[in-house]
């Protein structure tokens, strides 16, 4: 389906708040907030350190990066005329005519300006390493759907999500609080990053046929759906083993074991992925988002509980 043939949905007024929500997707912002919360909890559990102002600035940066990534993805698909009738995902604002590509790109520039100001403060707190992290994060957000060879057209999407929305976000948050690259935070970040990558894995699994049509070589397209079932299982099960390693590394973080309460959800999702097709896979995708949020919540509660218990 070409851009010209995609008609606006009557219930969404062009340029409205609903149109902007469809572009920056507020339901995904919890995925950005989760690793920051976990980083704060793990650093508090490991070192009993917590700075409220730095925590708020870190949270703002992570949420803005998620918004920029979502909006670049929205505009990038439309510019590349990569929308087809076989796609089963949520509607995009620019593809439906609710916002123009120019409007979205202008907002992205404004948000990047806020990111720069926030980053300057975090550089003051954490040193120039924060500049490197921010530049790499902005570059990854842009390159996911922008540039000559977008990451979204390669099998590396899940790895990029793991790297930036898990490992970097959690350990970077802990570094800003403590000035240390804590092994506990690196491991917890890896656990959270795997589940975040699982969200994208379901998305790519769902749209494998569509993506193959438009030339996207996602991991699901390259490996095929049967192999992706195994990949997804690893992405949602391995985090529990990693958290066990964190606790073995530092018994004072034993409260993190609270995440085991979410294991039944992970088991149900793995079963559901192999049984669902078409639009029903959206339920698995949002279920994986819910798993990540609950996994993060239990880690956060368990981490701060560890401060009181140990």
C-alpha positions as CSV (number, residue, x, y, z in Angstrom):
1,X,0.0,0.0,0.0
2,X,1.5,3.3,-1.1
3,X,1.3,6.4,1.1
4,X,-1.1,8.0,-1.3
5,X,-3.6,5.2,-0.8
6,X,-3.6,5.3,3.0
7,X,-6.6,7.3,4.1
8,X,-6.8,9.2,7.4
9,X,-8.9,7.4,10.0
10,X,-11.9,9.8,10.7
11,X,-11.8,9.4,14.5
12,X,-8.3,11.0,14.7
13,X,-8.1,14.6,13.8
14,X,-5.0,15.6,11.9
15,X,-2.6,17.6,14.1
16,X,-4.5,16.6,17.3
17,X,-3.1,15.4,20.6
18,X,-4.2,11.9,19.6
19,X,-2.2,12.2,16.3
20,X,0.9,13.1,18.3
21,X,0.3,10.2,20.7
22,X,0.1,7.8,17.8
23,X,3.5,9.1,16.7
24,X,5.4,9.0,20.0
25,X,3.4,6.1,21.4
26,X,3.1,6.8,25.1
27,X,2.4,3.2,26.0
28,X,6.0,2.4,25.1
29,X,7.5,5.1,27.4
30,X,7.3,2.7,30.3
31,X,10.0,0.6,28.5
32,X,12.2,3.7,28.6
33,X,11.5,4.4,32.3
34,X,11.9,0.8,33.4
35,X,15.7,0.5,33.0
36,X,16.3,3.8,34.8
37,X,14.1,2.6,37.8
38,X,16.0,-0.7,37.9
39,X,19.4,1.1,37.7
40,X,18.4,3.3,40.6
41,X,17.2,0.4,42.7
42,X,20.3,-1.8,41.9
43,X,22.7,1.0,42.7
44,X,20.8,1.8,45.9
45,X,20.9,-1.9,46.9
46,X,24.6,-2.3,46.1
47,X,25.9,1.0,47.5
48,X,23.0,2.7,49.4
49,X,23.4,5.7,47.1
50,X,20.5,7.8,45.7
51,X,20.4,11.3,44.3
52,X,16.8,12.5,43.5
53,X,17.8,15.3,41.0
54,X,20.1,13.2,39.0
55,X,17.5,10.4,39.0
56,X,14.9,12.7,37.5
57,X,17.3,14.0,34.9
58,X,18.2,10.5,33.9
59,X,14.6,9.5,33.7
60,X,13.8,12.5,31.4
61,X,16.6,11.6,29.1
62,X,15.6,8.0,28.7
63,X,11.9,8.9,28.0
64,X,12.9,11.5,25.4
65,X,15.1,9.1,23.6
66,X,12.2,6.6,23.4
67,X,10.0,9.3,22.0
68,X,12.6,10.4,19.4
69,X,13.1,6.8,18.3
70,X,9.3,6.2,18.0
71,X,8.8,9.4,16.0
72,X,11.8,8.8,13.7
73,X,10.3,5.3,13.1
74,X,6.9,6.8,12.2
75,X,8.3,9.4,9.8
76,X,11.0,7.0,8.3
77,X,8.4,4.4,7.2
78,X,6.4,7.0,5.4
79,X,9.4,8.6,3.7
80,X,10.5,5.1,2.4
81,X,6.9,4.2,1.4
82,X,7.4,1.0,3.5
83,X,3.8,0.6,4.5
84,X,1.9,-2.4,3.1
85,X,-1.6,-3.8,3.6
86,X,0.0,-6.9,5.1
87,X,1.4,-5.0,8.1
88,X,-0.5,-5.9,11.3
89,X,1.0,-3.3,13.7
90,X,-0.4,-0.1,15.2
91,X,-1.3,2.8,12.8
92,X,1.4,5.4,12.1
93,X,0.5,9.1,12.2
94,X,2.4,10.1,9.1
95,X,1.3,7.1,7.0
96,X,-2.4,7.9,7.9
97,X,-2.0,11.7,7.2
98,X,-2.6,12.7,10.8
99,X,0.8,14.4,10.9
100,X,3.1,15.4,8.1
101,X,6.7,14.1,8.0
102,X,7.9,17.7,8.3
103,X,5.9,18.2,11.5
104,X,7.3,15.1,13.1
105,X,10.8,15.8,12.0
106,X,10.5,19.4,13.4
107,X,9.3,18.0,16.8
108,X,12.2,15.5,16.8
109,X,14.7,18.4,16.4
110,X,13.0,20.2,19.4
111,X,13.2,17.1,21.5
112,X,16.9,16.7,20.6
113,X,17.4,20.2,21.8
114,X,16.0,19.3,25.2
115,X,18.1,16.1,25.2
116,X,21.2,18.3,24.7
117,X,20.3,20.5,27.7
118,X,19.6,17.5,29.9
119,X,22.8,15.8,28.7
120,X,24.9,18.9,29.6
121,X,23.7,18.5,33.2
122,X,24.5,14.8,33.2
123,X,27.9,15.5,31.8
124,X,28.5,17.9,34.7
125,X,27.4,15.1,37.1
126,X,29.0,12.0,35.4
127,X,31.8,13.4,33.2
128,X,32.3,13.2,29.4
129,X,31.4,9.5,29.3
130,X,27.8,10.7,29.4
131,X,28.3,12.8,26.3
132,X,29.5,9.7,24.5
133,X,26.5,7.7,25.7
134,X,24.1,10.4,24.7
135,X,25.6,10.9,21.2
136,X,25.6,7.1,20.6
137,X,22.0,6.9,21.8
138,X,20.7,9.7,19.6
139,X,22.6,8.3,16.7
140,X,21.1,4.8,17.2
141,X,17.6,6.4,17.6
142,X,18.0,8.2,14.3
143,X,19.7,5.3,12.5
144,X,17.0,2.8,13.5
145,X,14.8,4.1,10.6
146,X,16.9,6.9,9.2
147,X,20.1,7.1,7.1
148,X,21.1,5.2,4.0
149,X,20.9,1.7,5.7
150,X,18.4,1.8,8.7
151,X,19.0,-0.7,11.5
152,X,15.3,-1.7,11.1
153,X,16.2,-3.1,7.7
154,X,18.9,-5.4,9.2
155,X,19.0,-8.3,11.7
156,X,20.6,-6.1,14.3
157,X,17.4,-4.4,15.7
158,X,17.1,-6.7,18.8
159,X,20.8,-6.3,19.6
160,X,20.5,-2.5,19.5
161,X,17.5,-2.6,21.8
162,X,19.3,-4.9,24.2
163,X,22.3,-2.6,24.2
164,X,20.6,0.8,24.7
165,X,17.3,0.0,26.4
166,X,18.9,-2.5,28.8
167,X,22.6,-2.7,29.3
168,X,23.5,1.0,28.8
169,X,20.4,2.5,30.4
170,X,20.6,0.5,33.6
171,X,24.4,0.6,34.1
172,X,24.5,4.2,33.0
173,X,21.9,5.2,35.5
174,X,23.8,3.4,38.3
175,X,27.1,5.1,37.1
176,X,25.5,8.5,37.5
177,X,24.4,7.6,41.0
178,X,27.6,6.0,42.2
179,X,30.4,7.0,39.8
180,X,31.1,3.3,39.3
181,X,30.4,0.7,36.6
182,X,28.8,-1.8,39.0
183,X,28.8,-5.5,37.9
184,X,25.4,-5.8,39.5
185,X,24.0,-3.1,37.3
186,X,25.7,-4.5,34.1
187,X,24.0,-7.9,34.8
188,X,20.6,-6.4,35.7
189,X,20.8,-4.2,32.5
190,X,21.5,-7.3,30.4
191,X,18.5,-9.1,31.9
192,X,16.2,-6.1,31.2
193,X,17.7,-5.6,27.8
194,X,16.9,-9.2,26.8
195,X,13.2,-8.7,27.6
196,X,13.1,-5.4,25.8
197,X,14.6,-7.1,22.8
198,X,11.9,-9.7,23.1
199,X,9.3,-7.0,22.5
200,X,10.9,-6.1,19.2
201,X,11.3,-9.8,18.4
202,X,7.5,-10.4,18.6
203,X,6.9,-7.3,16.5
204,X,9.3,-8.6,13.8
205,X,7.9,-12.1,14.1
206,X,4.4,-10.7,13.5
207,X,5.4,-8.7,10.5
208,X,7.9,-11.1,8.9
209,X,5.9,-11.5,5.7
210,X,5.3,-7.7,5.4
211,X,9.0,-6.9,6.1
212,X,10.2,-9.4,3.5
213,X,7.9,-7.7,0.9
214,X,9.5,-4.2,1.6
215,X,13.1,-5.5,1.7
216,X,13.6,-5.5,5.5
217,X,16.0,-8.2,6.5
218,X,15.0,-8.4,10.2
219,X,16.1,-11.2,12.4
220,X,12.7,-12.9,11.9
221,X,13.1,-12.7,8.1
222,X,16.7,-14.0,8.2
223,X,16.1,-16.9,10.7
224,X,12.5,-17.7,9.8
225,X,9.6,-18.0,12.3
226,X,10.4,-21.4,13.7
227,X,13.9,-20.3,14.8
228,X,12.5,-17.0,16.2
229,X,10.4,-19.0,18.6
230,X,13.6,-20.3,20.1
231,X,15.1,-16.9,20.1
232,X,12.1,-15.4,21.9
233,X,12.2,-18.2,24.5
234,X,15.8,-17.3,25.3
235,X,15.1,-13.6,25.5
236,X,12.4,-14.0,28.1
237,X,13.8,-16.9,30.1
238,X,17.5,-16.0,30.4
239,X,16.9,-12.8,32.5
240,X,15.9,-14.9,35.5
241,X,19.2,-16.8,35.4
242,X,21.1,-13.5,35.1
243,X,19.3,-12.1,38.2
244,X,20.3,-15.2,40.0
245,X,23.9,-14.4,39.0
246,X,23.5,-10.9,40.4
247,X,22.4,-12.2,43.7
248,X,25.3,-14.7,43.8
249,X,27.6,-11.8,43.0
250,X,26.3,-9.7,45.8
251,X,24.0,-11.3,48.4
252,X,22.9,-7.9,49.6
253,X,20.8,-7.6,46.5
254,X,18.8,-10.7,47.4
255,X,15.5,-8.7,47.2
256,X,15.9,-8.8,43.4
257,X,14.6,-12.4,43.6
258,X,11.2,-10.9,43.7
259,X,11.3,-10.9,39.9
260,X,10.5,-14.6,40.0
261,X,6.9,-13.6,40.6
262,X,6.8,-12.7,36.9
263,X,8.1,-16.1,35.6
264,X,4.5,-17.6,35.0
265,X,3.8,-14.7,32.7
266,X,7.0,-15.4,30.7
267,X,6.0,-19.1,30.4
268,X,2.5,-18.1,29.1
269,X,3.9,-15.7,26.6
270,X,6.3,-18.3,25.1
271,X,3.4,-20.7,24.7
272,X,1.2,-18.1,23.2
273,X,3.8,-17.0,20.6
274,X,3.7,-20.4,19.0
275,X,-0.1,-20.6,19.0
276,X,-1.1,-17.1,17.8
277,X,-1.1,-15.6,14.3
278,X,-1.9,-12.3,12.6
279,X,-3.4,-9.6,14.8
280,X,-3.5,-11.9,17.8
281,X,0.3,-11.5,18.0
282,X,-0.3,-7.9,19.1
283,X,-1.5,-9.4,22.4
284,X,1.7,-11.3,22.7
285,X,3.7,-8.1,22.0
286,X,1.9,-6.0,24.6
287,X,2.1,-9.0,26.9
288,X,5.9,-8.8,26.6
289,X,5.8,-5.1,27.3
290,X,3.8,-5.9,30.4
291,X,6.3,-8.6,31.3
292,X,9.1,-6.1,31.0
293,X,7.3,-3.5,33.1
294,X,6.4,-6.0,35.8
295,X,9.9,-7.5,35.8
296,X,11.3,-4.0,36.2
297,X,8.8,-3.2,39.0
298,X,9.7,-6.3,40.9
299,X,13.4,-5.6,40.5
300,X,12.9,-2.0,41.6
301,X,10.8,-2.9,44.7
302,X,13.2,-5.8,45.5
303,X,16.2,-3.6,45.1
304,X,15.0,-0.8,47.4
305,X,13.7,-3.5,49.8
306,X,17.3,-4.8,49.9
307,X,18.4,-1.4,51.2
308,X,16.2,-1.8,54.2
309,X,17.0,-5.5,54.8
310,X,20.7,-5.6,54.3
